[in-house]
Amino acid sequence: MSTAAESVPRPGTRTRRGSSVRVVAQPHWVNAWLLRSTARPYLRLDGAEHALAWSRAQTFPLDPGQHHLETFWRYRGTRTALGTGSLQLRIGEGEEAVVVARNGPLNQQPLQPRLQA
């Protein structure tokens, strides 16, 4: 008997088909000093939330098809998602998409995910 936790792939592992998305959260240089010390980036991938680390790539396995990504940050000790940016991603079998999420120089600008070519 398998549990629900066993059926969900962990970050850094690949699905049978080998499709994945690699996500990097990069703060803008103007406010990087503030965000790196007081906030943490997050990814919501098809509704499942994952903690990220600033400037470190993390790979998440995906099934081929359409996926919804949201990136945001939280100040430490809070639960409010701030600066939310979103991206619709279509990925094919065996593909790896690279997404860089970057905010603007002002704190109210979203951590906007963009697909890298």
N, C-alpha and C positions, 0 to 999 in steps of 0.2 A: 504494500500500500504506500503510495507516495503522498507527501504533504504538499500544500500549496507552495511553501518555501522551496521545495526541491524542484518544482516545475518552472520557477522564475529564474532565468539565467542571471548570474551575477555580473556586475560591471567588469570588463576586461576579458570576458569569455565570449566565444562566438557561437552563433546558432549553427545548426546543421548545414544551412545554406551558406554560411560565412558572411552574411551582410552585417554591416555595423555602421555606427556613427561615432566619430571622434569629436569631442567638444572641448574647446579651450575658452575660458573666461579671462579677458584681458581688460584691466581698468585703464582708463585714459590717463596719460602721464600727468595731467594737471591735478587730478584728485586721487591718484593711485596711493599716495602716502596715507590718505584718510581711509579709503576703502580697505586697503590691505591690513590696516591695524584695527579697524572697528567693525568690518562686515565680512560676510562669507557669501560666495556665489552659489546658486542652486540651479538645477535643471529639472524641469517637469517634462517628462517624455511620455506622451500618451497618457497623461494623468498620474504617472508614478514619479515621485519626487526623489532626486538624488543630490547629495551635497557634492560640490565641486571645490577645487582649490584654485586660487588665482594663478594664472599663467602655467598651469599644469594640464596637459591633455589627458582626458579620460575617454576610454572606448566603451561603448554600450552596444550589445548585440541587438539586431533587429531582424524581423521577418521582412521580406520584400513587400513593398506597397507604400501606402500613404501614411505619414506619421506627423504628429503635432508636437513641436518643441516650444517650450517657454523657458526663458532664462531670466533670473532676477537675483537680487541679493537681499540679505537680512542683516540688520545690525545685530551684533552679538547680544544674546539674552532676550531677543524679541522673536515673535512668530509672524510678523507682518511682512509680506512679500512686497518689495519696493523695486521700482525701475524695471517692470516686467516688459520684456520684448518677446515676440513670437515669430515662428517660422513654420510653414507647411513644407514637409520634405517628402519627396517620392524617391524611393531607393529600390534598385533592381537586385536580382539574385547575385550574390557574390560581390556586390559593390561595397566600398567604404566611403562614406561621405565625411568631409571635414567641415566643421562649423566653428567659426570664431565669433564669440559674443563679446561685444565691446560697447562700453557706455561712452557718453560724450563728456566734455569738460565740466558740465554742470551736474550736480547731484540729482536733479529731477529728470535727467535724460535717461532713457531705458538702457538696459544691458541688452542691446539688440543683436540677435543671432543672425549671421550671414553665412551662406554656403560659399566655401572657397572653391575656386576653379582648379 
